[in-house]
Amino acid sequence: MNALATEQTSGRRLVDAELFERLVTFLEFEKDMNRPEAERVMDQALAFIDMAGHRNDVPLFPSRRVDPGWHAFILHSREYADFCQRRFRRFLHHSPLKEQRLRDGVSIKRTVQAIEELGYAVDHELWGTAAECNPPACCGDGDGC
């Protein structure tokens, strides 16, 4: 955990309740997610985006289950651009590099560690890093690979 963080926090705190509601509703209808899953995905996507905006030293990736949350936010382009400018003073682009997403889950595990270091609570089930997830059934990428 980050030395400045005293307790774990959620990604949803990064946006106001009205925007979080719109993003979750988008996931419900566009990605056919139930409400609790959409809330979990959006929370983790926001934590990931915040971490990615503060770290550029190593390649970090959202899991396959968290990535739709980032897509949902990007599609709300004005809000996403404003968020990026306020939070990072730059636009955080989504540049999918499928070939760099390691099949052994190393990049996902590194991403989860970076999110936790910023003080965010991680929903390990969405990242494929839950304690009950063991290779080869799971390789650290959210949907059990």
C-alpha positions as CSV (number, residue, x, y, z in Angstrom):
1,M,0.0,0.0,0.0
2,N,1.2,3.5,-0.8
3,A,2.8,5.2,2.2
4,L,0.3,8.0,1.9
5,A,-2.7,5.7,2.0
6,T,-4.0,4.8,5.4
7,E,-6.8,2.5,4.3
8,Q,-8.1,0.9,1.1
9,T,-10.5,3.0,-1.0
10,S,-12.7,2.3,-3.9
11,G,-12.5,3.5,-7.5
12,R,-16.1,4.7,-7.5
13,R,-15.1,7.7,-5.2
14,L,-13.2,9.2,-8.2
15,V,-16.4,10.3,-9.9
16,D,-19.6,11.8,-8.6
17,A,-22.6,9.5,-7.9
18,E,-24.6,10.7,-10.9
19,L,-21.7,9.8,-13.4
20,F,-21.1,6.5,-11.6
21,E,-24.8,5.7,-12.0
22,R,-24.7,6.5,-15.7
23,L,-21.6,4.4,-16.3
24,V,-23.1,1.4,-14.4
25,T,-26.4,1.7,-16.3
26,F,-24.4,1.7,-19.5
27,L,-22.7,-1.5,-18.6
28,E,-26.0,-3.1,-17.6
29,F,-27.6,-2.4,-20.9
30,E,-24.7,-2.4,-23.4
31,K,-22.8,-5.3,-21.9
32,D,-25.7,-7.2,-20.4
33,M,-24.3,-7.2,-16.9
34,N,-26.4,-7.5,-13.8
35,R,-26.3,-4.4,-11.5
36,P,-23.9,-5.8,-8.8
37,E,-21.5,-7.0,-11.5
38,A,-21.6,-3.7,-13.4
39,E,-20.9,-1.8,-10.1
40,R,-17.9,-4.0,-9.4
41,V,-16.5,-3.7,-12.9
42,M,-16.9,0.1,-12.9
43,D,-15.3,0.4,-9.5
44,Q,-12.3,-1.6,-10.6
45,A,-12.1,0.2,-14.0
46,L,-11.9,3.5,-12.2
47,A,-9.2,2.3,-9.8
48,F,-7.3,0.9,-12.8
49,I,-7.6,4.2,-14.8
50,D,-6.4,6.2,-11.8
51,M,-3.4,3.9,-11.3
52,A,-2.6,3.9,-15.1
53,G,-2.7,7.7,-15.1
54,H,-0.1,7.9,-12.3
55,R,2.2,5.1,-13.5
56,N,3.9,4.8,-16.9
57,D,7.0,3.0,-15.9
58,V,5.9,-0.5,-16.9
59,P,3.1,-1.8,-19.2
60,L,-0.1,-2.4,-17.1
61,F,-3.4,-3.7,-18.4
62,P,-7.0,-4.1,-17.2
63,S,-8.3,-7.7,-17.1
64,R,-10.7,-8.8,-19.7
65,R,-13.5,-8.5,-17.2
66,V,-12.5,-4.9,-16.1
67,D,-11.8,-3.5,-19.5
68,P,-15.5,-3.0,-20.5
69,G,-15.6,-0.5,-17.6
70,W,-12.8,1.6,-19.2
71,H,-14.6,1.4,-22.5
72,A,-17.8,2.6,-20.9
73,F,-16.0,5.6,-19.5
74,I,-14.3,6.5,-22.7
75,L,-17.6,6.4,-24.6
76,H,-18.7,9.1,-22.2
77,S,-16.1,11.2,-23.9
78,R,-16.6,14.6,-22.4
79,E,-16.7,13.3,-18.9
80,Y,-13.7,11.0,-19.5
81,A,-11.6,13.9,-21.1
82,D,-12.5,16.2,-18.2
83,F,-11.6,13.5,-15.7
84,C,-8.2,12.9,-17.3
85,Q,-7.4,16.6,-17.5
86,R,-8.3,17.2,-13.8
87,R,-6.7,14.0,-12.5
88,F,-3.6,13.7,-14.7
89,R,-3.3,17.0,-16.7
90,R,-3.3,14.9,-19.9
91,F,-5.6,12.5,-21.8
92,L,-5.1,8.9,-20.9
93,H,-5.4,6.9,-24.2
94,H,-6.6,3.4,-24.4
95,S,-4.1,1.6,-26.6
96,P,-4.9,-2.1,-26.6
97,L,-1.8,-4.2,-27.0
98,K,-3.2,-7.7,-27.0
99,E,0.2,-9.3,-27.8
100,Q,1.7,-7.7,-24.7
101,R,-0.9,-9.2,-22.4
102,L,1.2,-12.1,-21.0
103,R,-0.6,-15.5,-21.0
104,D,1.0,-16.4,-17.7
105,G,-0.8,-13.5,-16.0
106,V,2.4,-11.6,-15.0
107,S,1.2,-8.3,-16.4
108,I,-2.2,-8.6,-14.7
109,K,-0.6,-9.5,-11.3
110,R,1.7,-6.5,-11.7
111,T,-1.3,-4.3,-12.5
112,V,-3.2,-5.6,-9.4
113,Q,-0.1,-4.9,-7.3
114,A,0.2,-1.3,-8.6
115,I,-3.5,-0.7,-7.9
116,E,-3.1,-2.0,-4.3
117,E,0.0,0.2,-3.9
118,L,-2.1,3.2,-4.6
119,G,-4.4,2.2,-1.8
120,Y,-7.4,0.8,-3.7
121,A,-9.3,-2.3,-2.7
122,V,-9.0,-4.9,-5.4
123,D,-11.8,-7.3,-6.4
124,H,-9.5,-10.2,-7.1
125,E,-12.3,-12.2,-8.7
126,L,-12.5,-9.7,-11.6
127,W,-8.8,-9.8,-12.1
128,G,-8.4,-13.6,-12.0
129,T,-6.1,-13.4,-9.0
130,A,-8.5,-14.7,-6.3
131,A,-7.0,-17.1,-3.8
132,E,-9.2,-19.9,-5.0
133,C,-8.0,-19.4,-8.6
134,N,-5.2,-21.9,-9.4
135,P,-3.4,-22.6,-12.6
136,P,-4.1,-23.9,-15.1
137,A,-7.8,-23.0,-14.4
138,C,-6.9,-19.4,-14.1
139,C,-3.9,-17.4,-15.3
140,G,-4.5,-14.1,-13.8
141,D,-6.8,-12.4,-16.3
142,G,-10.3,-12.1,-14.9
143,D,-12.3,-14.5,-16.9
144,G,-10.3,-17.7,-16.0
145,C,-8.5,-17.5,-19.4
